Amino acid sequence: MLFTGWNVAEVANMALPPCHMTYQFQVSNGKLNGLLFQRSCDLGLGFAFNIFGLSMITRMLAQQCDLEPGEVVWQGGDVHLYLNHAALVEEQMARIPSGAPKLRINRRPSDIFSYAIEDFEVSDYAPQAHISAPVAV
């Protein structure tokens, strides 16, 4: 299965064209693997959200299809780190992770569009202090 956020008819009306634009899913040995091609990636701000989003949609689709979640693969075209984010990224990289968060989906809705925030539970997550970063675009 492949889907894209790139709609040629709408690009002229967008503030920015879609960055995380093409998702592909493939089944292998009872597992659903997800791939995201991102045409542009702000490594300091966007990447963590984009890889988390890919992981979430892979888990949700796997559940809907009675499959186990498999690998997630990310590909980036224009991957960049803005100069005004460099020190912030250095600070993030110097942090020691505490634990390995786990995601649990508590309910299987009737379809992919019927999930609610209450369906998701994160455990073993120990957030660290917020690092504020300005949007560079």
BELMOCOR-V77663 format. One record per pair of residues at least 12 apart in sequence whose ideal C-beta (glycine too) atoms are under 6 Angstrom apart, sorted by the first residue. I is the first residue (numbers start at 0). GAP is how many residues later the second one is. D is the distance in Angstrom with one decimal. If there is no record, write none. Layout:
I|GAP|D ; I|GAP|D
This chain:
0|24|4.6 ; 1|22|4.7 ; 2|20|5.4 ; 3|17|5.6 ; 3|18|4.7 ; 4|13|3.7 ; 4|16|4.9 ; 5|12|5.7 ; 5|15|4.9 ; 18|19|5.7 ; 18|21|4.6 ; 19|16|5.9 ; 19|18|4.8 ; 19|30|4.8 ; 20|18|5.3 ; 21|15|4.3 ; 22|13|5.5 ; 29|38|5.9 ; 30|37|4.8 ; 30|39|3.2 ; 31|29|5.9 ; 31|30|4.1 ; 31|35|4.4 ; 31|38|5.5 ; 32|37|4.0 ; 32|38|4.8 ; 33|20|5.4 ; 33|24|3.5 ; 33|38|4.9 ; 34|38|4.5 ; 35|18|4.4 ; 35|38|5.3 ; 36|38|4.8 ; 37|38|5.0 ; 38|38|4.6 ; 39|38|4.5 ; 40|35|4.5 ; 40|38|4.7 ; 42|36|5.8 ; 42|38|4.7 ; 43|37|5.5 ; 43|41|3.4 ; 43|45|5.0 ; 43|89|6.0 ; 44|88|5.7 ; 50|23|5.5 ; 53|18|5.2 ; 54|17|5.3 ; 57|14|5.6 ; 62|42|5.8 ; 62|45|5.6 ; 63|48|5.4 ; 81|54|3.9 ; 84|48|5.4 ; 87|43|5.3 ; 87|45|4.9 ; 90|40|5.9 ; 94|33|5.8 ; 97|28|4.3 ; 98|25|4.7 ; 98|27|5.2 ; 100|21|5.6 ; 100|23|5.4 ; 100|24|4.0 ; 101|21|5.0 ; 101|22|5.4 ; 102|19|5.7 ; 103|17|4.5 ; 104|14|5.8 ; 105|13|5.5 ; 105|15|5.7 ; 106|12|4.7
